[in-house]
Structure formats: structure tokens, C-alpha cells
Amino acid sequence: MARYIFITGGVVSSLGKGLASAALGALLQARGFSVRLRKLDPYLNVDPGTMSPFEHGEVFVTDDGAETDLDLGHYERFTGVAARMTDSISSGRVYSNVLEKERRGDYLGKTIQVVPHVTNEIKDFLHIGDDEVDFMLCEIGGTVGDIEGLPFFEAIRQFSHDKPRGECIFMHLTLLPYLAASGELKTKPTQHSVKELQSIGIAPDILVCRSEQPIPEKEREKIALFCNVRKEAVVAAYDLKSIYEAPLAYHREGLDQAVLDAFQISPAPKPDLTVWQDVQDRIYHTDGQVNIAIVGKYTQLEDAYKSIKEALIHGGMANRIKVNVRWVDAEIFDHDDAADHLEGFHAILVPGGFGERGTEGKIKAAEFARTRKIPYLGICLGMQMAVIEAARNLAHIETAGSEEFDHEAGQKRFEPVVYHLKEWVQGNHAIKRKVGDDKGGTMRLGAYDATLKDGSKVAEIYGSTAIEERHRHRYEVDVKYREQLETCGLTFSGMSPDGKLPEIVEIADHPWFIGVQFHPELKSKPFAPHPLFKDFVRAAKDISRLV
């Protein structure tokens, strides 16, 4: 049975909490333990996929087709453990499940209450797969004291009470603000945060304190005394230049040892941190740099493209190259020449997105990359825009466009080289969708196989003609235009196994021009960069050295 580590937060960013969770998972793995990380999201959205990227950031997709919080991306990148649908749950999902059970009559007509019905639903979720790993790390989203989170805090309190002593511990992240005027760290926010946690029946075993300045021994002792934890269990979390320093930094501060001590695991296996030492070495010992433009529509919030930026960094590590990512708003091309904003970049990436806004700018970015022979990677919508650009400018289909934009506008304006996907095969059965279906969870989601063309650039990059990648889309390039586009030089080099759905397009007489319908960034890790991003950065490096 797994030992449980519940991770809560006071005045601390969600990234800080998710990063600490992921880094701790990596450290426990380095000591030979198996881990799984979970996110309990107190907010009401049943499907994060229905939320605006401006508000929630990136939607992370798992192999089994769950649309989840972006923190699961951190968990995968740091531990290499593929996230599952059962690794994330929200208040919306919990309440939805409870109401479904009530309507089925599972509660035999009883009055439905937060305690015990909602809390029992959360506890049942926590038990899933607890016989598979040594440690289960469960991060509770939000901040202690948030009204949305109260059922989750009550559930983990009950859960730890039900378990035998020593099988659950609580780790709490707080902020130690530094007042430059007086030159001191203030411990009161941490004390009040812990007091709030204790008032609902939870006593933290470990405190992780975010701080800009070193924590003096005197302050550490004060925190330990007033928060009722051992001094060795007050762990400092300092600002880092790279998030991939976190495992080594937390190990230096003794986080993994504090966890093992809390569980009374002694003697504990020594950690093998070779992988993370190599990662850190690749970050800080580079041989040059490249400038890559991400032409997107959600550039005001970088978290909307979190996995893409991290995957580019991983590609840079693989090539020992520093990747300078620049965000370019696709809408500026509605009134400006693309060359004015894209000159000087060594590669261009156009990511996914939804809706027509900014798409003409993405088409211009694809045209600029194609005609100027600059490496181009189009992901999901970025692939579709590259196909539309080729259809308009190479195949002379002047009104080429996407059905998505006609549906949004409520009128037919384009010849749909990209159409609404109404039926596809998943496993051994067909899935059907209508244009008017609900937005949440109704796309082509999760891992699907693809077959690559022998001799193609992508087959060379992957080193195989059979791949599996994660999808999240409801519109698809229409295969009936394949022959017309291939005659013009745009090769359909990857297809679904049944040959009906285009997965990858590329241009052979171009240094590097590839569009993919899936999301390769979701499977990239610092110690195992995705092949496409690894080769994309290599192509950018080659271009940089020709300039």
C-alpha cells in the first residue's frame, strides 16, 4: 500500500506548489521508490478543456484522453510517469459524480451533504491505484482558507485519520516575504497559514518556505517553534534560474530526507541524481544560442503554451544550445508585414488554438517560413494553417480555409480543406461527433497511432514508421486534397493506420518544414527530449550558423 503525502499551499504560486510536488517525486524516484502524483482541483470546472487559456493556462492531455490541469505536465516532465485520467479531479467532477449517484438511487433517498457524501467521493478517488506505488503525492489546488477547497481539506483530514498511523504526512508550502526597507524576513504569513490549516484539523509535518533571501537559523527555529514542526522539517525553497534545478536544490535543502524521516524510513536508499546533474550541466554549459518565435494567439499568458516552451528547452538541452523563445502575437500580422516581426529568427513555431482570431497571421507566418527557408513546426492548428497556406499559394485554391471559421461566423466563406471531424476510430470502435456537441471532452483526445512514410524526414527523425502521439482537436485536414497538395510539394508523410486522417505534413525541398496534427510537446522531458523538438532545435542551430 502507498504512503500518502498531501501537499497544500498558503500564500504561494500554483507553480511553486506543483514544482515542489514534481521535484519531490523525482527525488523519491532517485532513491529507488515508485511514485504517482495527483492533483485535486477545488474549482468547479468539470473539464479544464472548456476554460479559456487566458484564465487557466494550458490544458494538459493524458494518454487515456483526460483534459487536465497543467500541473500534471510538471509531474510527467519530472518523473517520466505517464499521467492518467485518475490523476486529476475537480470539485465539478466530484459534485457531478455525487449527483449522478443520487439520481440512480445509490444513497437510498438520503439527504445529500458535503459530509459524508462529497468527502467520501474524494476519498474514493484517493484510493485508486494505491497498491501500485510506494508513494502517492497528492497536491490540493488553491490556498488554505479558500471556500472552494474546504471539502478537499476535510476529505484528506478524514483520509489520514482512517489510515494507520505513519502512512500519511502533510507538506505545506508558504511564502516568507522579504522587506527590503527593514532587511528582514517576515514569518507571520507562514504562522497564520499554518494556524488556518490547524483550525481545520490538519497539522503539517513539513514546511517548504519560499524565500528570496537565505533563511537565518534564528528564523528557522522561530518557524519550527510556532508552527509545531521539527527544525529539520523547515525546508527553504529559493528562486532558481531554471525549474530543472529544483530536484538538486530541494535535495541540498533536505526535502527528501525530511519526508523519509517523517515516515520513519531508516536506513533509506542513497539517491542517484546522475540524471539531474546531467540536466543541469546541459542547461548551463551551452555552445551558442538560437532565437525561436512562437506565433500564437494566447501570448499574453505564457502558461497557455507551457509544454511547448519546456519542450523547446529540452530540445536545446539535447543540442547543448540555449533557446531564446520570443512570443509573437499572430494578430499583429493583420496590419503589419510578417517580415518586420520575423526577420532574425532561426525558426518559427505555430502552436494550436481555437477560433478564427489570429489565424490569418499564423498563415502568414507559415508562408514566411516556407518562402524564406526557415525551419517551421506547426502543431495542431499550426499544421492546419500551413496546409491552408499551401492550398492558397501553391495549389491556387484561393478560398481555402477551415470549416471551424465558417461555423464560428455562421456563414460559408471558405472551401474547407480543414473540416469538422465527425467520425474516427479509437481502438476497436468508431466515435461519432456532431458540430453542436458539448465543448468539453468531445474532441479527438488522447493517444493514437500513426504510420509514417518510408524515407520521409519524420520517419528519419523518429527512427521508426510507427508512432503514438496525443491529440486534442475536433477539426482535421481533409484527405481528399492530398493528391492536389502533394503535387505542389506538400507531402502527407504521416497518416492514421486506416489511411483516412492526415497526421503529419512536410516539405521535402525545405531545410525543415513539418506540421503535425498531434501535440508532441506533451511527451517531452528534460532527460528524454521529444525527437521532433530535438531535431527542430538542431535545424535552428544549423540556420544560426549559416547567417
Salt bridges, closest charged atoms under 4 A:
ASP47 OD1 - ARG93 NH2 3.62
ASP63 OD1 - ARG470 NE 2.67
GLU67 OE2 - ARG472 NE 2.80
ASP69 OD1 - LYS39 NZ 3.22
ASP69 OD2 - HIS56 NE2 3.56
ASP71 OD2 - LYS39 NZ 2.83
GLU76 OE2 - ARG470 NH2 3.06
ASP87 OD2 - ARG36 NH1 2.44
ASP87 OD1 - ARG38 NE 3.15
ASP106 OD2 - ARG104 NH2 2.75
GLU121 OE1 - LYS101 NZ 2.80
ASP130 OD2 - HIS127 ND1 3.30
ASP130 OD2 - LYS163 NZ 3.76
GLU132 OE1 - ARG84 NH2 2.93
GLU139 OE2 - LYS39 NZ 3.95
GLU154 OE2 - ARG157 NH2 2.82
ASP162 OD2 - LYS123 NZ 3.15
GLU184 OE2 - LYS186 NZ 3.82
GLU217 OE2 - LYS231 NZ 2.72
GLU221 OE2 - LYS231 NZ 3.99
GLU232 OE1 - ARG230 NH1 3.42
ASP239 OD1 - ARG210 NH2 3.41
ASP256 OD2 - ARG31 NE 3.00
ASP256 OD2 - HIS251 ND1 2.96
ASP278 OD2 - ARG282 NE 3.16
ASP281 OD1 - HIS285 ND1 2.96
ASP281 OD2 - ARG320 NH2 2.82
ASP287 OD2 - ARG545 NH2 3.41
GLU302 OE1 - LYS309 NZ 3.39
GLU310 OE2 - LYS306 NZ 3.43
GLU331 OE1 - ARG357 NH1 2.69
ASP336 OD1 - HIS335 ND1 2.89
ASP336 OD2 - HIS341 NE2 2.98
GLU343 OE2 - ARG372 NH1 2.66
GLU356 OE1 - ARG413 NH2 2.90
GLU360 OE1 - ARG392 NH1 3.05
GLU389 OE2 - ARG370 NH2 2.73
ASP406 OD1 - ARG413 NE 3.47
ASP437 OD1 - LYS434 NZ 3.74
GLU469 OE2 - HIS530 NE2 2.60
GLU476 OE1 - ARG444 NH1 3.81
GLU476 OE1 - HIS473 ND1 3.68
GLU486 OE2 - ARG482 NE 3.44
GLU503 OE2 - ARG444 NH2 3.18
GLU503 OE1 - HIS471 NE2 2.65
GLU521 OE2 - HIS519 ND1 2.87
ASP535 OD1 - ARG538 NE 2.88
ASP542 OD2 - ARG538 NH1 2.53
